[in-house]
Amino acid sequence: MQFHHLKAMALASSAALALTGSAAWAQAPARAQFDIPAQDLGAALRTFGVQAGREVLFDPALVNGKRAPAIQGDMSVSTAVSRLLAGQSLRSRESGRTIIIERTQVATLSKASAPGPVVAASEPVAAPAEVDEIVVVGSNIAGVSERGLLPVTVVDRRELEMSGAVTAGEMIASLPQSGGQAFNNEQQGPNQARGDVASANLRGLGSGNTLVLLDGRRMVGHPGTQQEGSVPVQVVNLNTIPATALKRVEVLRDGGAALYGSDAVAGVLNNVLDNNYVGGQVVARYGGSEGTNLTETSLGAKWGRTFNDGATHVALFGEVFSRTDMPASDRDYAVTDNRSSRVPAQYAGSFDNRSTLTPWLTARVGTAVTSFGPSFTAFHLQPCSYTGSDAQVGGGVCIDGGSSTLDASLRTDEAPERTMSPS
């Protein structure tokens, strides 16, 4: 079947909208009950973050090889983190609900030759290294302290492009965590009613068990009736997202049902849009399968611009994709369902897959028929030119009594009507 779809997306934001659209965090507790055993400092900080209900950011290189003492009891969050960092040449800094661990800036001290107070030397302190971007994956569900323990993989734009996928659905299917897609234009069955639908299936646990988000918010399910293994499921059509619009994909590799609901048993896919893009880009691609009629064409574009001295940003994304079908007759090994000629004669019968669903009647009656020679209860219709014809019923069609099995040449060869998936 042919596959065509058109996608478009527009994003607009301003300073006023950002203030009203952001979810507010619950007030962070100032005290907590701590029970942290003596262990590596990195593990201790992660445990501290869970028990304190805070996000803790630190460079693993800063805590590598360092140990933290045991901490027990009810105390303030600042006291607990100070005890963990005591004697480590590290300090903590709070920013809302987030605690940032950084290296202590130590000034060089010198003593004057004459008696007097100790003064700091005027040597400049090295400036901290600049970081291009820090990606923090979290949840806006207040009070969920377990979110920092969940394994998350971030796939950036460069990795998505290296997969060679054309559509967003193909990009998601190429992820190592993805199982087989039950819904796409290449699958046989009732889902082919809409060939442009592509689903997510993390870890092969079923399309209805993977939650798909767009910038952290649930996407609307595809309205068409879908089923998987005779079980009705509600899926998100990944192909409604232009591939050019994706900045990165965040994959929650573990079950997230406790946080997000039963549709996140297999995990969560968060598609992050490149909504701060500035400039313009057009991407075109054309390809095909050698020696066949299959062709594939895609055209994608994105444009972004900032207005009002940076207070307003507008981004537009669009994509058109078209793929023609590839008849089975384009491949010599699929031109017919009768492949008996490709194997030794003793196995030929097992490789004749022509269908018994034909216009030639096969039947069995309760009372034996005796008016056409030897009596019979099973019979079939066939051309009168075939051996075994007992009586003509008209139009060159005869009854062959005694057998309800059709001659192999009367079976239906469905291969000429079949299309194949590209490989």
Helices and strands as residue ranges (DSSP letters): E 3-14, H 15-21, E 31-36, E 39-40, H 41-52, E 55-57, H 60-63, E 67-68, E 71-76, H 77-85, E 90-95, E 98-103, E 109-110, E 119-120, G 145-149, E 152-156, H 157-162, H 168-173, G 190-193, G 207-209, E 210-214, E 217-218, E 227-228, E 231-232, G 238-240, G 243-245, E 246-252, H 257-260, G 262-264, E 267-273, E 279-288, E 295-307, G 308-310, E 312-323, G 328-330, G 332-334, G 340-342, G 345-351, E 362-369, E 376-383, E 391-394, E 397-401, G 408-410, G 415-417
